[in-house]
């Protein structure tokens, strides 16, 4: 039996009960929300593989073929998109269904304990319907005056968040699933959402080291126009205002994107 509904219920209960995120200090910028979610898994007594720095998804359930990828977002702040850390979002990975957990928390809390402001748990296919792409990094040697410098092609991805894709998710607790996925009792459907595949898709890119220009190669998408159907749910007792897809979510994400110019490990 699937556990995502049980986990969502526990997350909502924790928010209602005032269970706060606890960070170890101001330098804890990555794991505080993940630790909060891990406590919810412990509360429902579901076994999972302990997350590692390079594991995907972050939490891989033992009893079921499900996994949870955790994305904490500071609010107000960057909320239209997020860094995918070298893994394209997807709904299935190695035979495991992947659910993304987006939680927002205050940007400047007055201490090291603060609330989860809102929450979206969505199936990965809501973010990207393609499960076939295999991420690989590559490299070549021969750059530089002496021809002995290695260039690493380390791909990173930036994807829109549900807060950018759909209105009505901010300041609420929402579960978004494929339309044919059953849910437990206690859930109220608040929206039917349809995402349509684009006419052309990127299959390659070329980077000019002399001009720092990047060019993409687009081809017709063999699944152009295919529609993917989802439903949005809330728990009984939560506001049932509808969730609506934004018409210009791509433009919103592009306008909000700020490249990370810091050093990369």
N, C-alpha and C positions, 0 to 999 in steps of 0.2 A: 504493500500500500504506500502511496506517495506521502511525503512528509511536508511538502511545501506549504500546504494549507495550515497544518499544525504549527509550523514555524512562524508563518505570518501572524496567526492568532496570538502566539506568545510574544512576538515583537510589539504588536498593538497593545496587548495587556501591559507590557513593561512600560510603554510610553504613557499609557493612562495612569499607571501606578507611580509614575515619577521616577522610574529606574534611570539613573543618570549615567552618561558616559564619564569614565574616570581615566584621565591621562596621567602618566607618571610624572610629567613635567612639560614645560613649554617646548622642549625639544622633541616631544612625542608627537610627530606630525603625520604619522602613517598608520599606527596600529590601534589607536584609541577606539575608533568606531568598530574596527574588526573585533577587538576584545569585547565590546558591548554585545555584538552579535553572537560571539562565541558563548557568552553567558546565557543567551537565549536558547542555543542548542543544548547546553547543559541542563537547562531548566526542563526541556521536554524529554530529556534522557535519551537522546538519539546519538548513537556512536558515529564518529567521523574520524577521518585521517587528520592528524595534526598538520596545520598549514605550514608550508615552508616558503622561503622568499621567492622561489621560482616555480611554485606549483600552480597549476591551473585546473579547475577553479580552486579558489582558496580553501574551501571546505568541501571535501568529498565524502559523501555519506557512505556508511558501510552496509546498512541493511537494504538500501534502495539505490537505484542507479540515478542518483541526483547529486548535483553539486551547487554550491553557492559562491558567487564571485562578489566581493564586497567593495563598494565604492562610497567612501565618505566625502561629503562636499561641505565646505564652509559657506555659511550664508550670513549676510550678503557677500557675494563674491562670484567666483567662477561656477556657474551652474548650467550653462548651455551645452557644455561638452566636457569630456574627461579623457585623460590619457589611459590607453589600454595596455600599456606596459608590454609591448611586443606580442600581444595576442589579440587578434581580431574578435570582436564579440560574435557569439554564435549561440544557437540553441542546443547544440549537441556536440560533445567532445569525447572521443574514445568510448562511444556508446552510452555516455552519461548525459542526462538532461541538465542544462545549465540555467540557473536562475540568478539574475543580477539583483543585488540588494543596494539600493541608493538611499542613503540617509543624510539629511542636512542637519548641521549643528551651528551654534553661533560662531562667527568669525573671531570675535574678541570677547571671550567669556571672562568673567571677573574672578575666575579661579580655575582649578583643575577638575571641577565637576560641573557638568552642564547637560542640558536636555537634548534629546533627539527632536528636532523641530517638525520634521515630516519624513515620510517613508514611502518608497515605491519598491516593490519586489516585482520584477517582470521576467518573463521567459526570454532567453537570449535571442530567440527568433524575432522578437519585437524590435530589436536593435539591428539585426542583420539576419536575413533568411538563408544565407549561403553557409552550409556546413562543410563544403568540399575544399575550401582554400587551406593549404598547408603552409604555415609560416616557417620560413627558413632565413637565417642570416648568411651572408656570403662575404667574400673579400677578394682582393687582388693585390699583387705586389708589383711595383714598377713606377710608382709615383715619386716625384721629386727630382732634384738636379742630378742625383746619383743613381736614380732608379731603384732604390732599395727601401722605399717607404711603403708600408702596407695601408691600404684603404679598406675600412670595414663598412660594408653596407648593412647597417643595423637598423632595420625598419621599426618604426614606432607608429602607432595608430592613435587617432583622436576621433572619438565617436560622440554623437549627440546623446544627451541624457533624456530620460522620460520627461523631465521638467521642461525641456526645450521642445520635445516632440508633441506633447499633449498639454493643453490647458486644463485646469481643474485638478492637477496633481499637487500643486504647491499648497503647503499647510494642511495636507490631508494624509491619510494612510491608504494606499491603493495597491491592489494586486492586479497585474495584467497578464493574461494567459492566452494561449491559442484558443479559439472559440470552441473547439471540440473537447477541451480539457475539463473534466468534471471537477466540481468543488464540493467541500463539505457543507453541512448545514451551518447556518449562521452568516452566510455570505449573501450580499445583495448586489445584483448586477446594476451598474450605473452607466455603462456605455458599451456599444459595439463599435469596434475600431477596425478600419481597413487600410492596410498599407499596400501600395502598388509598386511593382518593380519598374526601374527606369528603362528607357529605350536603348541607351548605350552604356557600356560598362568599361572601366579601365582595366586593361590586361597587362600593361607594361609602362615603364617610365624610363626616361633618359636624363642624366644629369651632366651638364657641361661644367667641368672643373675650371674652365677659363672664365666663364661669365657668371657662374653660380646660378644658371637658369635650369629649370626642370621642365621637361615636356612629357606629357602623357599620351599614351596610345589608347584610343577607344574603339571598340567594335560593337556591333549589334548584340544586345543581350538576348540569348535564346529564350529567356523566360520573360521577355518584355511584356509589360501589361498584366502579368500574373498578380492576382490579388491574394493577400494573406490576411486572414480574419482573426481578430482578437476580441476579448471581452475584458472589461475593467470591473473590479469588484471592490466593495467595502464591507466591513463587518457591521452587523446590526448595532445600532447606537451611534455610529459615525455619520456625519453629513452625507447625503446621497446626491449632492449636486453632480451633474454629469461631467464626464471627461470627454474632451473634443480634440481631435488631431489639429495641430497648427498647420496652416496652409504654407507658411514660409519658414518652417523649422530649419531648413538648410541655411537660409540667409541669416537667421538668428545665430546659429552656431558659428558661421563664418565671421560675422561681425564681432562676436565675443572672443574669438580665438586669439590668444597671445602666445607666440612661439616661445618655448623654453630655451633661452640662450645660455643657460648655465652649463657648467662642465658635466660631461657624461662619463659615467664610470666605464 
